[in-house]
Amino acid sequence: MIWLTWRQLRGSAAMMAAVLVILAVALALTGPDLAARYSAGIAACTPANTCDRFYDQFFGGHEFSFMAVSLVVLLLPALVGLFWGAPLITRELEAGTHLMVWNQSITRGRWLAVKLALTGLVAVAAAGLCGLMVTWWSDPLDKVAAEDLALMAPLVFGARGIAPMGYAAFAFVLGITVGMLVRRTLPAMALTLAAFAAIQLAMPLLVRPHLMPPITSTFELGITNVDGLNIPRDGGAPPRLSLNPAVPGHLGSWILSNNLLDPSGRLIPTSGEGAAIKVSTTSGPCAPPAGPGDGCLVEINRLGYRQQATYQPLERFWPFQWIETGIYSLLTLSLTWLSFWWIRRRLS
């Protein structure tokens, strides 16, 4: 069975290995230079206090590569479930070759166990290697990325660390289970892709925010968390302040909610132009020609306006990686049990 399974797998495994080798070579050639440029940029900008400008320029110059390698890691588990998991059993069922094997000395359980173990281990190893290579290469960019593309951001979190291993294992066994239930390759592939995509969307929306209790705090307003302050010159409308999805002192955090509080602690409704605030624009730091600036923000803080943010801090990245990988491992074990039960009781 090991020999037979390997002969069926070796073509797709060779293609996967070729892709990983090409990716590894590209990352190895560009990674050291990327890290060196980051270190040099930090050393140059720190004395002049211009690192914010360096962050924007450095990340902007490599944003396409950053998104491309992250997309490779995100797609790999889905492709494993689609092209390795779903057809693994259905092609045997459609061709009837499973009956020939079961009439030999191989039991159904052993037949499935070998296919699951050998192909599954290759899939998990490939996803893990891909994720760790990209995590190493992206480290300088992860340190300077915008908040919506930081390590804890949903789009990036699943492409880093060990989480891709859990995704690949789950997608692979999901494809096998769906294939057993459907017994047709193309419908099984479509259902596998749909189910995996739905679960991948549900995880960051419904589950991941609650893996650990989020932190809710209030912060003074400043350059970190203020996106813009619009003060009409005619005085006919109140000034409007819009917030950045960031919290002072906790850069890289995953912001779950971000609101502006008035001096009495009540939530201020926010529109597309920001939240309306009550501050004098006829005299004082917020009056023209001074307009929006550091002095105006000091005045707004003095009046008692604050940011209230609920967030998951960056320090929880690795605990979240382990917890989420554990959840996917439990789902994988549950589907594995269902597959063995189904093949013994319902499949003929």
BELNORTA-V682879 format. One record per pair of residues at least 12 apart in sequence whose C-alpha atoms are under 7 Angstrom apart, sorted by sequence separation. I is the first residue (numbers start at 1). J is the second residue. D is the distance in whole Angstrom. If there is no record, write none. Layout:
BEGIN
I/J/D, I/J/D
END
This chain:
BEGIN
229/241/5, 41/54/7, 228/241/6, 229/242/6, 245/258/7, 178/192/7, 228/242/5, 285/299/7, 227/242/5, 226/242/6, 227/243/5, 175/192/5, 226/243/5, 227/244/5, 174/192/7, 225/243/6, 226/244/5, 225/244/5, 225/245/7, 225/246/5, 279/300/7, 224/246/7, 225/247/6, 224/247/7, 225/248/7, 224/248/6, 135/160/5, 171/196/6, 134/160/7, 135/161/6, 131/159/6, 132/160/7, 131/160/5, 132/161/6, 131/161/6, 131/162/7, 242/274/4, 131/164/6, 240/273/7, 241/274/5, 242/275/6, 128/162/6, 240/274/5, 241/275/5, 240/275/5, 241/276/7, 128/164/6, 240/276/4, 127/164/6, 128/165/5, 239/276/6, 240/277/6, 127/165/5, 238/276/6, 239/277/6, 238/277/6, 238/278/7, 263/303/6, 124/165/5, 127/168/6, 263/304/4, 262/304/7, 263/305/5, 80/123/7, 262/305/5, 124/168/6, 261/305/6, 262/306/7, 123/168/6, 124/169/6, 261/306/5, 235/281/7, 260/306/6, 261/307/6, 260/307/5, 261/308/7, 259/307/6, 260/308/6, 120/169/6, 259/308/5, 77/127/7, 154/204/6, 258/308/6, 259/309/6, 76/127/7, 258/309/5, 120/172/7, 257/309/6, 258/310/7, 257/310/5, 255/309/7, 256/310/5, 255/310/6, 256/311/5, 255/311/4, 73/130/6, 254/311/5, 255/312/7, 73/131/6, 253/311/6, 254/312/5, 253/312/6, 254/313/6, 231/291/7, 253/313/4, 231/292/7, 253/314/5, 252/314/6, 229/292/6, 250/313/7, 69/134/7, 66/138/7, 222/297/7, 221/297/7, 221/301/6, 220/301/6, 59/141/6, 74/158/7, 59/144/6, 74/159/5, 221/306/6, 59/145/6, 70/156/7, 73/159/5, 220/306/5, 221/307/7, 77/164/7, 85/172/4, 89/176/6, 219/306/6, 220/307/6, 80/168/6, 84/172/7, 85/173/6, 88/176/7, 218/306/6, 219/307/5, 55/144/5, 70/159/5, 86/175/4, 90/179/5, 218/307/5, 219/308/6, 77/167/6, 81/171/4, 85/175/4, 86/176/5, 89/179/6, 90/180/7, 93/183/6, 94/184/7, 218/308/4, 77/168/4, 80/171/7, 81/172/4, 85/176/5, 89/180/7, 217/308/6, 218/309/6, 80/172/6, 86/178/7, 87/179/7, 217/309/6, 78/171/6, 81/174/7, 82/175/7, 86/179/5, 90/183/5, 216/309/6, 217/310/7, 77/171/6, 81/175/5, 90/184/6, 91/185/6, 216/310/4, 90/185/5, 215/310/5, 216/311/7, 214/310/6, 215/311/5, 214/311/6, 215/312/6, 87/185/5, 147/245/7, 214/312/5, 86/185/7, 147/246/7, 152/252/7, 151/252/7, 152/253/6, 153/254/6, 38/140/6, 86/188/6, 150/252/5, 152/254/5, 86/189/5, 35/140/6, 147/252/6, 31/137/5, 86/192/7, 82/189/5, 1/111/7, 5/115/6, 20/130/7, 27/137/6, 82/192/6, 81/192/7, 82/193/6, 2/114/6, 1/114/7, 78/193/7, 163/321/6, 170/328/6, 177/335/7, 162/321/7, 166/325/5, 170/329/7, 173/332/6, 161/321/7, 163/324/7, 167/328/7, 170/331/7, 174/335/7, 152/314/6, 163/325/5, 166/328/5, 170/332/5, 173/335/6, 177/339/6, 166/329/6, 169/332/7, 173/336/6, 152/317/6, 109/340/6, 108/343/7, 108/344/7
END
